[in-house]
Amino acid sequence: MPFYIYQASDSVRSCDHCREGFEQLQKIGDAKLEKCPVCGASVAKTITAPAIGRSKTALDARAKSAGFHKLKKIGTGEYEKLY
């Protein structure tokens, strides 16, 4: 189940909980929240970047095992081969 982030629609009539934004664990098919669970103020779902679960080190190891090389930029037009 994904986490959704909600934030107060009106900062004047809201509590600290919804003014700063809060996470809500919901099923994809669940209806979106319309009210803050703490104060009852109107809230809106915010758009956030998705969390990608791959680690950089795992990708580097996979590229190295496939025969690719990693280069590090050390200056203008100059690169150092890391592996």
PDB file with one MODEL, atoms N, CA, C and O in Angstrom:
MODEL        1
ATOM      1  N   MET A   1       0.847  -1.176   0.000  1.00  0.00           N
ATOM      2  CA  MET A   1       0.000   0.000   0.000  1.00  0.00           C
ATOM      3  C   MET A   1       0.892   1.240   0.000  1.00  0.00           C
ATOM      4  O   MET A   1       1.887   1.286   0.724  1.00  0.00           O
ATOM      5  N   PRO A   2       0.548   2.231  -0.797  1.00  0.00           N
ATOM      6  CA  PRO A   2       1.363   3.437  -0.869  1.00  0.00           C
ATOM      7  C   PRO A   2       1.011   4.451   0.216  1.00  0.00           C
ATOM      8  O   PRO A   2      -0.093   4.456   0.760  1.00  0.00           O
ATOM      9  N   PHE A   3       1.981   5.304   0.509  1.00  0.00           N
ATOM     10  CA  PHE A   3       1.766   6.433   1.397  1.00  0.00           C
ATOM     11  C   PHE A   3       1.382   7.630   0.539  1.00  0.00           C
ATOM     12  O   PHE A   3       1.999   7.879  -0.497  1.00  0.00           O
ATOM     13  N   TYR A   4       0.377   8.361   0.962  1.00  0.00           N
ATOM     14  CA  TYR A   4      -0.017   9.602   0.302  1.00  0.00           C
ATOM     15  C   TYR A   4       0.247  10.746   1.269  1.00  0.00           C
ATOM     16  O   TYR A   4       0.102  10.586   2.481  1.00  0.00           O
ATOM     17  N   ILE A   5       0.633  11.893   0.736  1.00  0.00           N
ATOM     18  CA  ILE A   5       0.910  13.061   1.567  1.00  0.00           C
ATOM     19  C   ILE A   5      -0.214  14.064   1.375  1.00  0.00           C
ATOM     20  O   ILE A   5      -0.554  14.439   0.253  1.00  0.00           O
ATOM     21  N   TYR A   6      -0.779  14.488   2.492  1.00  0.00           N
ATOM     22  CA  TYR A   6      -1.867  15.463   2.492  1.00  0.00           C
ATOM     23  C   TYR A   6      -1.390  16.725   3.194  1.00  0.00           C
ATOM     24  O   TYR A   6      -0.566  16.674   4.106  1.00  0.00           O
ATOM     25  N   GLN A   7      -1.927  17.868   2.749  1.00  0.00           N
ATOM     26  CA  GLN A   7      -1.578  19.145   3.346  1.00  0.00           C
ATOM     27  C   GLN A   7      -2.836  20.008   3.405  1.00  0.00           C
ATOM     28  O   GLN A   7      -3.747  19.852   2.591  1.00  0.00           O
ATOM     29  N   ALA A   8      -2.876  20.922   4.377  1.00  0.00           N
ATOM     30  CA  ALA A   8      -4.040  21.781   4.567  1.00  0.00           C
ATOM     31  C   ALA A   8      -4.293  22.649   3.346  1.00  0.00           C
ATOM     32  O   ALA A   8      -3.361  23.199   2.761  1.00  0.00           O
ATOM     33  N   SER A   9      -5.551  22.768   2.968  1.00  0.00           N
ATOM     34  CA  SER A   9      -5.932  23.646   1.862  1.00  0.00           C
ATOM     35  C   SER A   9      -5.954  25.103   2.312  1.00  0.00           C
ATOM     36  O   SER A   9      -5.628  26.000   1.535  1.00  0.00           O
ATOM     37  N   ASP A  10      -6.337  25.337   3.559  1.00  0.00           N
ATOM     38  CA  ASP A  10      -6.418  26.685   4.129  1.00  0.00           C
ATOM     39  C   ASP A  10      -5.519  26.730   5.357  1.00  0.00           C
ATOM     40  O   ASP A  10      -5.819  26.090   6.365  1.00  0.00           O
ATOM     41  N   SER A  11      -4.417  27.481   5.286  1.00  0.00           N
ATOM     42  CA  SER A  11      -3.452  27.495   6.390  1.00  0.00           C
ATOM     43  C   SER A  11      -3.975  28.251   7.615  1.00  0.00           C
ATOM     44  O   SER A  11      -3.424  28.095   8.704  1.00  0.00           O
ATOM     45  N   VAL A  12      -5.017  29.061   7.462  1.00  0.00           N
ATOM     46  CA  VAL A  12      -5.542  29.824   8.592  1.00  0.00           C
ATOM     47  C   VAL A  12      -6.370  28.931   9.516  1.00  0.00           C
ATOM     48  O   VAL A  12      -6.271  29.031  10.739  1.00  0.00           O
ATOM     49  N   ARG A  13      -7.184  28.061   8.926  1.00  0.00           N
ATOM     50  CA  ARG A  13      -8.089  27.210   9.711  1.00  0.00           C
ATOM     51  C   ARG A  13      -7.575  25.777   9.787  1.00  0.00           C
ATOM     52  O   ARG A  13      -8.303  24.830   9.487  1.00  0.00           O
ATOM     53  N   SER A  14      -6.327  25.627  10.187  1.00  0.00           N
ATOM     54  CA  SER A  14      -5.742  24.285  10.250  1.00  0.00           C
ATOM     55  C   SER A  14      -4.842  24.162  11.471  1.00  0.00           C
ATOM     56  O   SER A  14      -4.472  25.156  12.096  1.00  0.00           O
ATOM     57  N   CYS A  15      -4.501  22.931  11.791  1.00  0.00           N
ATOM     58  CA  CYS A  15      -3.595  22.662  12.911  1.00  0.00           C
ATOM     59  C   CYS A  15      -2.178  22.452  12.376  1.00  0.00           C
ATOM     60  O   CYS A  15      -1.969  22.397  11.165  1.00  0.00           O
ATOM     61  N   ASP A  16      -1.215  22.335  13.278  1.00  0.00           N
ATOM     62  CA  ASP A  16       0.177  22.102  12.875  1.00  0.00           C
ATOM     63  C   ASP A  16       0.328  20.801  12.106  1.00  0.00           C
ATOM     64  O   ASP A  16       1.158  20.701  11.203  1.00  0.00           O
ATOM     65  N   HIS A  17      -0.470  19.807  12.462  1.00  0.00           N
ATOM     66  CA  HIS A  17      -0.406  18.481  11.833  1.00  0.00           C
ATOM     67  C   HIS A  17      -0.661  18.569  10.327  1.00  0.00           C
ATOM     68  O   HIS A  17       0.117  18.036   9.535  1.00  0.00           O
ATOM     69  N   CYS A  18      -1.735  19.232   9.934  1.00  0.00           N
ATOM     70  CA  CYS A  18      -2.071  19.289   8.510  1.00  0.00           C
ATOM     71  C   CYS A  18      -1.428  20.475   7.797  1.00  0.00           C
ATOM     72  O   CYS A  18      -1.280  20.443   6.576  1.00  0.00           O
ATOM     73  N   ARG A  19      -1.047  21.506   8.519  1.00  0.00           N
ATOM     74  CA  ARG A  19      -0.397  22.660   7.900  1.00  0.00           C
ATOM     75  C   ARG A  19       0.977  22.268   7.356  1.00  0.00           C
ATOM     76  O   ARG A  19       1.366  22.707   6.274  1.00  0.00           O
ATOM     77  N   GLU A  20       1.705  21.448   8.100  1.00  0.00           N
ATOM     78  CA  GLU A  20       3.034  20.998   7.679  1.00  0.00           C
ATOM     79  C   GLU A  20       2.960  19.809   6.731  1.00  0.00           C
ATOM     80  O   GLU A  20       3.944  19.503   6.058  1.00  0.00           O
ATOM     81  N   GLY A  21       1.843  19.147   6.664  1.00  0.00           N
ATOM     82  CA  GLY A  21       1.676  17.971   5.812  1.00  0.00           C
ATOM     83  C   GLY A  21       1.852  16.696   6.612  1.00  0.00           C
ATOM     84  O   GLY A  21       2.650  16.652   7.549  1.00  0.00           O
ATOM     85  N   PHE A  22       1.117  15.662   6.252  1.00  0.00           N
ATOM     86  CA  PHE A  22       1.209  14.380   6.946  1.00  0.00           C
ATOM     87  C   PHE A  22       1.047  13.246   5.949  1.00  0.00           C
ATOM     88  O   PHE A  22       0.418  13.409   4.902  1.00  0.00           O
ATOM     89  N   GLU A  23       1.620  12.094   6.283  1.00  0.00           N
ATOM     90  CA  GLU A  23       1.526  10.901   5.439  1.00  0.00           C
ATOM     91  C   GLU A  23       0.350  10.054   5.883  1.00  0.00           C
ATOM     92  O   GLU A  23       0.052   9.947   7.072  1.00  0.00           O
ATOM     93  N   GLN A  24      -0.312   9.456   4.907  1.00  0.00           N
ATOM     94  CA  GLN A  24      -1.439   8.574   5.196  1.00  0.00           C
ATOM     95  C   GLN A  24      -1.283   7.302   4.374  1.00  0.00           C
ATOM     96  O   GLN A  24      -1.201   7.365   3.148  1.00  0.00           O
ATOM     97  N   LEU A  25      -1.240   6.162   5.028  1.00  0.00           N
ATOM     98  CA  LEU A  25      -1.155   4.877   4.343  1.00  0.00           C
ATOM     99  C   LEU A  25      -2.550   4.480   3.894  1.00  0.00           C
ATOM    100  O   LEU A  25      -3.456   4.325   4.713  1.00  0.00           O
ATOM    101  N   GLN A  26      -2.719   4.313   2.567  1.00  0.00           N
ATOM    102  CA  GLN A  26      -4.026   3.975   2.021  1.00  0.00           C
ATOM    103  C   GLN A  26      -3.879   2.985   0.888  1.00  0.00           C
ATOM    104  O   GLN A  26      -2.832   2.909   0.245  1.00  0.00           O
ATOM    105  N   LYS A  27      -4.929   2.229   0.649  1.00  0.00           N
ATOM    106  CA  LYS A  27      -4.986   1.380  -0.537  1.00  0.00           C
ATOM    107  C   LYS A  27      -5.205   2.283  -1.751  1.00  0.00           C
ATOM    108  O   LYS A  27      -5.741   3.384  -1.624  1.00  0.00           O
ATOM    109  N   ILE A  28      -4.791   1.816  -2.916  1.00  0.00           N
ATOM    110  CA  ILE A  28      -4.935   2.621  -4.126  1.00  0.00           C
ATOM    111  C   ILE A  28      -6.404   2.926  -4.424  1.00  0.00           C
ATOM    112  O   ILE A  28      -6.726   4.014  -4.901  1.00  0.00           O
ATOM    113  N   GLY A  29      -7.276   1.993  -4.151  1.00  0.00           N
ATOM    114  CA  GLY A  29      -8.693   2.179  -4.432  1.00  0.00           C
ATOM    115  C   GLY A  29      -9.459   2.975  -3.385  1.00  0.00           C
ATOM    116  O   GLY A  29     -10.624   3.308  -3.600  1.00  0.00           O
ATOM    117  N   ASP A  30      -8.824   3.288  -2.249  1.00  0.00           N
ATOM    118  CA  ASP A  30      -9.512   4.056  -1.196  1.00  0.00           C
ATOM    119  C   ASP A  30      -9.791   5.483  -1.657  1.00  0.00           C
ATOM    120  O   ASP A  30      -9.048   6.042  -2.464  1.00  0.00           O
ATOM    121  N   ALA A  31     -10.852   6.054  -1.144  1.00  0.00           N
ATOM    122  CA  ALA A  31     -11.175   7.456  -1.436  1.00  0.00           C
ATOM    123  C   ALA A  31     -10.155   8.361  -0.754  1.00  0.00           C
ATOM    124  O   ALA A  31      -9.675   8.054   0.337  1.00  0.00           O
ATOM    125  N   LYS A  32      -9.828   9.477  -1.402  1.00  0.00           N
ATOM    126  CA  LYS A  32      -8.860  10.399  -0.814  1.00  0.00           C
ATOM    127  C   LYS A  32      -9.469  11.097   0.392  1.00  0.00           C
ATOM    128  O   LYS A  32     -10.685  11.271   0.474  1.00  0.00           O
ATOM    129  N   LEU A  33      -8.609  11.497   1.329  1.00  0.00           N
ATOM    130  CA  LEU A  33      -9.078  12.213   2.514  1.00  0.00           C
ATOM    131  C   LEU A  33      -9.537  13.610   2.122  1.00  0.00           C
ATOM    132  O   LEU A  33      -8.956  14.239   1.238  1.00  0.00           O
ATOM    133  N   GLU A  34     -10.564  14.080   2.774  1.00  0.00           N
ATOM    134  CA  GLU A  34     -11.039  15.434   2.540  1.00  0.00           C
ATOM    135  C   GLU A  34     -10.870  16.304   3.772  1.00  0.00           C
ATOM    136  O   GLU A  34     -10.869  17.531   3.677  1.00  0.00           O
ATOM    137  N   LYS A  35     -10.726  15.666   4.936  1.00  0.00           N
ATOM    138  CA  LYS A  35     -10.597  16.399   6.201  1.00  0.00           C
ATOM    139  C   LYS A  35      -9.399  15.876   6.993  1.00  0.00           C
ATOM    140  O   LYS A  35      -9.063  14.694   6.923  1.00  0.00           O
ATOM    141  N   CYS A  36      -8.765  16.765   7.741  1.00  0.00           N
ATOM    142  CA  CYS A  36      -7.655  16.391   8.624  1.00  0.00           C
ATOM    143  C   CYS A  36      -8.205  15.504   9.740  1.00  0.00           C
ATOM    144  O   CYS A  36      -9.234  15.829  10.331  1.00  0.00           O
ATOM    145  N   PRO A  37      -7.528  14.380  10.039  1.00  0.00           N
ATOM    146  CA  PRO A  37      -8.023  13.509  11.107  1.00  0.00           C
ATOM    147  C   PRO A  37      -7.879  14.125  12.503  1.00  0.00           C
ATOM    148  O   PRO A  37      -8.507  13.643  13.446  1.00  0.00           O
ATOM    149  N   VAL A  38      -7.073  15.173  12.656  1.00  0.00           N
ATOM    150  CA  VAL A  38      -6.861  15.803  13.963  1.00  0.00           C
ATOM    151  C   VAL A  38      -7.834  16.948  14.200  1.00  0.00           C
ATOM    152  O   VAL A  38      -8.510  16.984  15.229  1.00  0.00           O
ATOM    153  N   CYS A  39      -7.913  17.908  13.234  1.00  0.00           N
ATOM    154  CA  CYS A  39      -8.714  19.112  13.471  1.00  0.00           C
ATOM    155  C   CYS A  39      -9.947  19.224  12.577  1.00  0.00           C
ATOM    156  O   CYS A  39     -10.816  20.054  12.841  1.00  0.00           O
ATOM    157  N   GLY A  40     -10.044  18.415  11.535  1.00  0.00           N
ATOM    158  CA  GLY A  40     -11.193  18.461  10.642  1.00  0.00           C
ATOM    159  C   GLY A  40     -11.112  19.505   9.549  1.00  0.00           C
ATOM    160  O   GLY A  40     -12.092  19.721   8.837  1.00  0.00           O
ATOM    161  N   ALA A  41      -9.961  20.166   9.395  1.00  0.00           N
ATOM    162  CA  ALA A  41      -9.797  21.174   8.343  1.00  0.00           C
ATOM    163  C   ALA A  41      -9.720  20.490   6.980  1.00  0.00           C
ATOM    164  O   ALA A  41      -9.389  19.307   6.892  1.00  0.00           O
ATOM    165  N   SER A  42     -10.023  21.228   5.933  1.00  0.00           N
ATOM    166  CA  SER A  42      -9.983  20.711   4.574  1.00  0.00           C
ATOM    167  C   SER A  42      -8.531  20.439   4.157  1.00  0.00           C
ATOM    168  O   SER A  42      -7.663  21.288   4.363  1.00  0.00           O
ATOM    169  N   VAL A  43      -8.260  19.261   3.572  1.00  0.00           N
ATOM    170  CA  VAL A  43      -6.916  18.898   3.121  1.00  0.00           C
ATOM    171  C   VAL A  43      -6.952  18.482   1.657  1.00  0.00           C
ATOM    172  O   VAL A  43      -7.993  18.093   1.128  1.00  0.00           O
ATOM    173  N   ALA A  44      -5.785  18.572   1.012  1.00  0.00           N
ATOM    174  CA  ALA A  44      -5.640  18.158  -0.383  1.00  0.00           C
ATOM    175  C   ALA A  44      -4.419  17.256  -0.503  1.00  0.00           C
ATOM    176  O   ALA A  44      -3.430  17.435   0.207  1.00  0.00           O
ATOM    177  N   LYS A  45      -4.500  16.294  -1.400  1.00  0.00           N
ATOM    178  CA  LYS A  45      -3.386  15.378  -1.634  1.00  0.00           C
ATOM    179  C   LYS A  45      -2.320  16.120  -2.441  1.00  0.00           C
ATOM    180  O   LYS A  45      -2.646  16.786  -3.423  1.00  0.00           O
ATOM    181  N   THR A  46      -1.057  16.013  -2.042  1.00  0.00           N
ATOM    182  CA  THR A  46       0.028  16.673  -2.762  1.00  0.00           C
ATOM    183  C   THR A  46       0.732  15.664  -3.661  1.00  0.00           C
ATOM    184  O   THR A  46       0.710  14.460  -3.406  1.00  0.00           O
ATOM    185  N   ILE A  47       1.348  16.172  -4.702  1.00  0.00           N
ATOM    186  CA  ILE A  47       2.079  15.315  -5.636  1.00  0.00           C
ATOM    187  C   ILE A  47       3.527  15.242  -5.184  1.00  0.00           C
ATOM    188  O   ILE A  47       4.152  16.268  -4.915  1.00  0.00           O
ATOM    189  N   THR A  48       4.058  14.031  -5.102  1.00  0.00           N
ATOM    190  CA  THR A  48       5.438  13.825  -4.675  1.00  0.00           C
ATOM    191  C   THR A  48       6.147  12.896  -5.652  1.00  0.00           C
ATOM    192  O   THR A  48       5.512  12.180  -6.426  1.00  0.00           O
ATOM    193  N   ALA A  49       7.461  12.922  -5.600  1.00  0.00           N
ATOM    194  CA  ALA A  49       8.263  12.047  -6.447  1.00  0.00           C
ATOM    195  C   ALA A  49       8.168  10.611  -5.931  1.00  0.00           C
ATOM    196  O   ALA A  49       8.114  10.404  -4.718  1.00  0.00           O
ATOM    197  N   PRO A  50       8.147   9.627  -6.810  1.00  0.00           N
ATOM    198  CA  PRO A  50       8.084   8.242  -6.356  1.00  0.00           C
ATOM    199  C   PRO A  50       9.414   7.808  -5.751  1.00  0.00           C
ATOM    200  O   PRO A  50      10.470   8.319  -6.124  1.00  0.00           O
ATOM    201  N   ALA A  51       9.359   6.891  -4.843  1.00  0.00           N
ATOM    202  CA  ALA A  51      10.569   6.330  -4.238  1.00  0.00           C
ATOM    203  C   ALA A  51      11.009   5.137  -5.079  1.00  0.00           C
ATOM    204  O   ALA A  51      10.240   4.200  -5.291  1.00  0.00           O
ATOM    205  N   ILE A  52      12.220   5.176  -5.545  1.00  0.00           N
ATOM    206  CA  ILE A  52      12.771   4.089  -6.348  1.00  0.00           C
ATOM    207  C   ILE A  52      13.651   3.253  -5.435  1.00  0.00           C
ATOM    208  O   ILE A  52      14.509   3.795  -4.739  1.00  0.00           O
ATOM    209  N   GLY A  53      13.451   1.953  -5.428  1.00  0.00           N
ATOM    210  CA  GLY A  53      14.102   1.087  -4.467  1.00  0.00           C
ATOM    211  C   GLY A  53      15.451   0.514  -4.848  1.00  0.00           C
ATOM    212  O   GLY A  53      15.939  -0.380  -4.157  1.00  0.00           O
ATOM    213  N   ARG A  54      16.077   0.985  -5.914  1.00  0.00           N
ATOM    214  CA  ARG A  54      17.362   0.403  -6.294  1.00  0.00           C
ATOM    215  C   ARG A  54      18.510   1.178  -5.689  1.00  0.00           C
ATOM    216  O   ARG A  54      18.462   2.405  -5.598  1.00  0.00           O
ATOM    217  N   SER A  55      19.534   0.468  -5.279  1.00  0.00           N
ATOM    218  CA  SER A  55      20.710   1.126  -4.728  1.00  0.00           C
ATOM    219  C   SER A  55      21.733   1.368  -5.829  1.00  0.00           C
ATOM    220  O   SER A  55      21.819   0.603  -6.789  1.00  0.00           O
ATOM    221  N   LYS A  56      22.497   2.425  -5.681  1.00  0.00           N
ATOM    222  CA  LYS A  56      23.493   2.777  -6.683  1.00  0.00           C
ATOM    223  C   LYS A  56      24.599   1.728  -6.729  1.00  0.00           C
ATOM    224  O   LYS A  56      25.090   1.405  -7.811  1.00  0.00           O
ATOM    225  N   THR A  57      24.999   1.193  -5.591  1.00  0.00           N
ATOM    226  CA  THR A  57      26.083   0.217  -5.562  1.00  0.00           C
ATOM    227  C   THR A  57      25.695  -1.069  -6.279  1.00  0.00           C
ATOM    228  O   THR A  57      26.532  -1.687  -6.936  1.00  0.00           O
ATOM    229  N   ALA A  58      24.447  -1.474  -6.162  1.00  0.00           N
ATOM    230  CA  ALA A  58      23.997  -2.680  -6.852  1.00  0.00           C
ATOM    231  C   ALA A  58      24.018  -2.469  -8.364  1.00  0.00           C
ATOM    232  O   ALA A  58      24.374  -3.380  -9.112  1.00  0.00           O
ATOM    233  N   LEU A  59      23.641  -1.285  -8.813  1.00  0.00           N
ATOM    234  CA  LEU A  59      23.669  -0.986 -10.243  1.00  0.00           C
ATOM    235  C   LEU A  59      25.102  -0.942 -10.760  1.00  0.00           C
ATOM    236  O   LEU A  59      25.385  -1.423 -11.857  1.00  0.00           O
ATOM    237  N   ASP A  60      26.019  -0.359  -9.959  1.00  0.00           N
ATOM    238  CA  ASP A  60      27.433  -0.308 -10.348  1.00  0.00           C
ATOM    239  C   ASP A  60      28.012  -1.711 -10.488  1.00  0.00           C
ATOM    240  O   ASP A  60      28.729  -1.989 -11.450  1.00  0.00           O
ATOM    241  N   ALA A  61      27.710  -2.596  -9.546  1.00  0.00           N
ATOM    242  CA  ALA A  61      28.221  -3.961  -9.584  1.00  0.00           C
ATOM    243  C   ALA A  61      27.661  -4.714 -10.793  1.00  0.00           C
ATOM    244  O   ALA A  61      28.371  -5.485 -11.439  1.00  0.00           O
ATOM    245  N   ARG A  62      26.401  -4.484 -11.085  1.00  0.00           N
ATOM    246  CA  ARG A  62      25.785  -5.144 -12.236  1.00  0.00           C
ATOM    247  C   ARG A  62      26.402  -4.654 -13.542  1.00  0.00           C
ATOM    248  O   ARG A  62      26.642  -5.458 -14.442  1.00  0.00           O
ATOM    249  N   ALA A  63      26.663  -3.358 -13.664  1.00  0.00           N
ATOM    250  CA  ALA A  63      27.282  -2.805 -14.870  1.00  0.00           C
ATOM    251  C   ALA A  63      28.712  -3.325 -15.023  1.00  0.00           C
ATOM    252  O   ALA A  63      29.141  -3.652 -16.130  1.00  0.00           O
ATOM    253  N   LYS A  64      29.444  -3.401 -13.919  1.00  0.00           N
ATOM    254  CA  LYS A  64      30.824  -3.893 -13.955  1.00  0.00           C
ATOM    255  C   LYS A  64      30.859  -5.357 -14.393  1.00  0.00           C
ATOM    256  O   LYS A  64      31.716  -5.743 -15.188  1.00  0.00           O
ATOM    257  N   SER A  65      29.937  -6.173 -13.880  1.00  0.00           N
ATOM    258  CA  SER A  65      29.914  -7.592 -14.241  1.00  0.00           C
ATOM    259  C   SER A  65      29.531  -7.795 -15.707  1.00  0.00           C
ATOM    260  O   SER A  65      29.861  -8.823 -16.300  1.00  0.00           O
ATOM    261  N   ALA A  66      28.835  -6.817 -16.292  1.00  0.00           N
ATOM    262  CA  ALA A  66      28.440  -6.904 -17.695  1.00  0.00           C
ATOM    263  C   ALA A  66      29.533  -6.368 -18.631  1.00  0.00           C
ATOM    264  O   ALA A  66      29.376  -6.396 -19.851  1.00  0.00           O
ATOM    265  N   GLY A  67      30.644  -5.880 -18.051  1.00  0.00           N
ATOM    266  CA  GLY A  67      31.754  -5.417 -18.867  1.00  0.00           C
ATOM    267  C   GLY A  67      31.772  -3.926 -19.159  1.00  0.00           C
ATOM    268  O   GLY A  67      32.572  -3.467 -19.974  1.00  0.00           O
ATOM    269  N   PHE A  68      30.900  -3.161 -18.506  1.00  0.00           N
ATOM    270  CA  PHE A  68      30.887  -1.717 -18.712  1.00  0.00           C
ATOM    271  C   PHE A  68      31.943  -1.053 -17.833  1.00  0.00           C
ATOM    272  O   PHE A  68      32.414  -1.643 -16.860  1.00  0.00           O
ATOM    273  N   HIS A  69      32.309   0.173 -18.183  1.00  0.00           N
ATOM    274  CA  HIS A  69      33.269   0.949 -17.410  1.00  0.00           C
ATOM    275  C   HIS A  69      32.587   2.169 -16.835  1.00  0.00           C
ATOM    276  O   HIS A  69      31.660   2.716 -17.432  1.00  0.00           O
ATOM    277  N   LYS A  70      33.054   2.596 -15.664  1.00  0.00           N
ATOM    278  CA  LYS A  70      32.528   3.803 -15.047  1.00  0.00           C
ATOM    279  C   LYS A  70      33.613   4.859 -15.108  1.00  0.00           C
ATOM    280  O   LYS A  70      34.769   4.599 -14.773  1.00  0.00           O
ATOM    281  N   LEU A  71      33.233   6.056 -15.540  1.00  0.00           N
ATOM    282  CA  LEU A  71      34.170   7.153 -15.649  1.00  0.00           C
ATOM    283  C   LEU A  71      33.786   8.258 -14.684  1.00  0.00           C
ATOM    284  O   LEU A  71      32.604   8.507 -14.449  1.00  0.00           O
ATOM    285  N   LYS A  72      34.803   8.928 -14.118  1.00  0.00           N
ATOM    286  CA  LYS A  72      34.586  10.044 -13.217  1.00  0.00           C
ATOM    287  C   LYS A  72      35.192  11.277 -13.862  1.00  0.00           C
ATOM    288  O   LYS A  72      36.343  11.246 -14.297  1.00  0.00           O
ATOM    289  N   LYS A  73      34.427  12.371 -13.932  1.00  0.00           N
ATOM    290  CA  LYS A  73      34.909  13.597 -14.542  1.00  0.00           C
ATOM    291  C   LYS A  73      35.893  14.267 -13.581  1.00  0.00           C
ATOM    292  O   LYS A  73      35.554  14.519 -12.425  1.00  0.00           O
ATOM    293  N   ILE A  74      37.113  14.556 -14.053  1.00  0.00           N
ATOM    294  CA  ILE A  74      38.121  15.202 -13.216  1.00  0.00           C
ATOM    295  C   ILE A  74      38.456  16.607 -13.701  1.00  0.00           C
ATOM    296  O   ILE A  74      39.163  17.345 -13.015  1.00  0.00           O
ATOM    297  N   GLY A  75      37.967  16.975 -14.850  1.00  0.00           N
ATOM    298  CA  GLY A  75      38.203  18.310 -15.398  1.00  0.00           C
ATOM    299  C   GLY A  75      37.438  18.467 -16.695  1.00  0.00           C
ATOM    300  O   GLY A  75      36.690  17.580 -17.105  1.00  0.00           O
ATOM    301  N   THR A  76      37.635  19.606 -17.332  1.00  0.00           N
ATOM    302  CA  THR A  76      36.956  19.860 -18.599  1.00  0.00           C
ATOM    303  C   THR A  76      37.485  18.911 -19.659  1.00  0.00           C
ATOM    304  O   THR A  76      38.642  19.009 -20.067  1.00  0.00           O
ATOM    305  N   GLY A  77      36.648  18.004 -20.097  1.00  0.00           N
ATOM    306  CA  GLY A  77      37.032  17.036 -21.123  1.00  0.00           C
ATOM    307  C   GLY A  77      37.964  15.948 -20.627  1.00  0.00           C
ATOM    308  O   GLY A  77      38.483  15.189 -21.445  1.00  0.00           O
ATOM    309  N   GLU A  78      38.203  15.833 -19.331  1.00  0.00           N
ATOM    310  CA  GLU A  78      39.097  14.822 -18.768  1.00  0.00           C
ATOM    311  C   GLU A  78      38.298  13.892 -17.851  1.00  0.00           C
ATOM    312  O   GLU A  78      37.530  14.339 -16.999  1.00  0.00           O
ATOM    313  N   TYR A  79      38.498  12.615 -18.044  1.00  0.00           N
ATOM    314  CA  TYR A  79      37.814  11.604 -17.246  1.00  0.00           C
ATOM    315  C   TYR A  79      38.792  10.569 -16.739  1.00  0.00           C
ATOM    316  O   TYR A  79      39.798  10.281 -17.388  1.00  0.00           O
ATOM    317  N   GLU A  80      38.497  10.008 -15.578  1.00  0.00           N
ATOM    318  CA  GLU A  80      39.320   8.976 -14.973  1.00  0.00           C
ATOM    319  C   GLU A  80      38.502   7.683 -14.970  1.00  0.00           C
ATOM    320  O   GLU A  80      37.333   7.691 -14.585  1.00  0.00           O
ATOM    321  N   LYS A  81      39.104   6.591 -15.390  1.00  0.00           N
ATOM    322  CA  LYS A  81      38.425   5.295 -15.420  1.00  0.00           C
ATOM    323  C   LYS A  81      38.449   4.696 -14.018  1.00  0.00           C
ATOM    324  O   LYS A  81      39.521   4.462 -13.460  1.00  0.00           O
ATOM    325  N   LEU A  82      37.273   4.446 -13.448  1.00  0.00           N
ATOM    326  CA  LEU A  82      37.176   3.869 -12.096  1.00  0.00           C
ATOM    327  C   LEU A  82      37.256   2.341 -12.128  1.00  0.00           C
ATOM    328  O   LEU A  82      37.877   1.736 -11.254  1.00  0.00           O
ATOM    329  N   TYR A  83      36.641   1.723 -13.114  1.00  0.00           N
ATOM    330  CA  TYR A  83      36.730   0.271 -13.302  1.00  0.00           C
ATOM    331  C   TYR A  83      36.445  -0.068 -14.734  1.00  0.00           C
ATOM    332  O   TYR A  83      36.468  -1.240 -15.107  1.00  0.00           O
TER     333      TYR A  83
ENDMDL
END
